[in-house]
Amino acid sequence: MICEDCRALGMDGERLRGLEGLIARGAEEGLYPAAVYRVLRHGQVAAEGAFGWAQPEAATPIAATLETIFDMASLTKPITATLLLQAVERGRVHLGMTVAYLLPEAKEAPVGPVTLRQLATHTGGLPAWKPLYKTTAPSALEDILTTPLESEPGTRYVYSDLGYILLGEILARLHGAPLDRLAQEQIFAPLGMTRTAYCPDASLHPETAATANCSWREGRILVGEVHDANAHSLGGVAGHAGLFSTAPDMARFARALLNAPPDLPPILHSRARRLAAENQIAPAIGGHSIGWFTPPNGMLPYADLLSSRTFGHTGFTGTLLMLDPETDLILILLTNRVYQPGEGTGVLRLRRLFANLVGGAIADVASENET
C-alpha cells in the first residue's frame, strides 16, 4: 500500500510502488517465505506491505499480514541499549562504570575493567560469540566472565553478543527485575507496543512467522520460540536476542526515538537520544552509538542515498530497522529468512536495494518547498 498523497510527505509515490515488486521478488527467489515492510516519513506511513507465508508448512498455510509477529533477533540490542540510556537519565549509572563495579563476581574477570560504554559500542574486547548453550560452566554468565579478551578495551570494534548479554544481566541486577519486565514497563507499555514481547504467549503463535535451521535444534520449525540458541538457553530473555515484534510496533518505537512526537510519551529525552543516534567511538575503529550501527560501520545497510546521519540495526533472522534524522525517514523490513537454509547473502543485498529505492523516492528540496 502506498499513501494516498505521498507528495504531502515529500515522496514520489510511483517510485515507492517499486517496493512491492522488490519485496515480492525476494519471496519468489526463496530469500524468505514472508516479509513485511513499512516506510514512514515525517511520522506518517508512506508505504507498507506484507508478502508470502508466515507459516508455509502449517496444516493450513498462514499468510503474512502487516500484523505478523517476527523474531527480531539482534534488534533486541537497541531495546537493551534504550533501557541502559534510561538508567543513565535517571542517575542509576554512568557509561564509564565498569563491569566489576556493577557485578561484584567480575572483580577478577578479564571483562571486569570494561565500561558500560564499551559494552554498548562493542569495543570491550570480548569475542563476537561463543556457544554458551554448550557451556560446562555453572552458568552462561560465569562462562562470559572467564572468557579472555581478544583486544585491549576501547581499541577495536568487534560486534559481540556476549557484551549485550552482560548488559542485560547488569540492567536486571540494577533494577532488581528481569529484563523482559523492564522492557514491558519502560518501553512497550508506554508506547502501546501491544504485540511486542519476549517469549510471546502461545495464543499469538498462529500470528507469528516461523523460523528454522537453528544449529542447536536441527530439523525443527520454531514458532514463537527464539531462534538464537544462546538466547533460548537463557530462557528466551537476553540482552542480545529474544524480542518478538511487528512492523507497526517497531514503528512506534522508532518514532519515539527519532523525534519524541506529541502522540507518544518520551522514552528518552534529547541528550540521551543523541547518544543513540550518533557514533560514540573513533571513526578509525568503526561506527556504533549506544545501541545502533552508524557510519562508517559496514553492517549498516544504508546504501547510497540515505544520509550520513542514518543509524539502524539488523537481526540475523532477517530483520531491519533504520532511521534517518536528516530526511525524517524510518525504514522497517522484517523477514524470516532463517526459515530457508543458507547464509542470507541475498537478504543483505536486498536490504541495500530497499534503502536505495526509498532514498530515491525522496523529493528534492525544490519539490518539497512546493508542497
Secondary structure, DSSP 8 states (H G I E B T S, - for coil): -B-TTGGGGTB-HHHHTHHHHHHHHHHHTTS-SEEEEEEEETTEEEEEEEEEEEETTSSS-EE--TT-BEE-GGGHHHHHHHHHHHHHHTTS--TT-BHHHH-GGGTTSTTTT-BHHHHHTT-S---S---GGG--SSSHHHHHHT---SS-TTS-----HHHHHHHHHHHHHHHTS-HHHHHIIIIIHHHT-TT-EES--GGGGGGB--B---TTSTT--BSSS-S-HHHHHTTT--SSS-EEE-HHHHHHHHHHHHH--TTS--SS-HHHHHHHHS--S-TTT--B-SSSB-TT-TTS--TTTS-TT-EEEEETTTEEEEEETTTTEEEEEEE-GGGS-S--HHHHHHHHHHHHHHHHTB--HHHHHH-
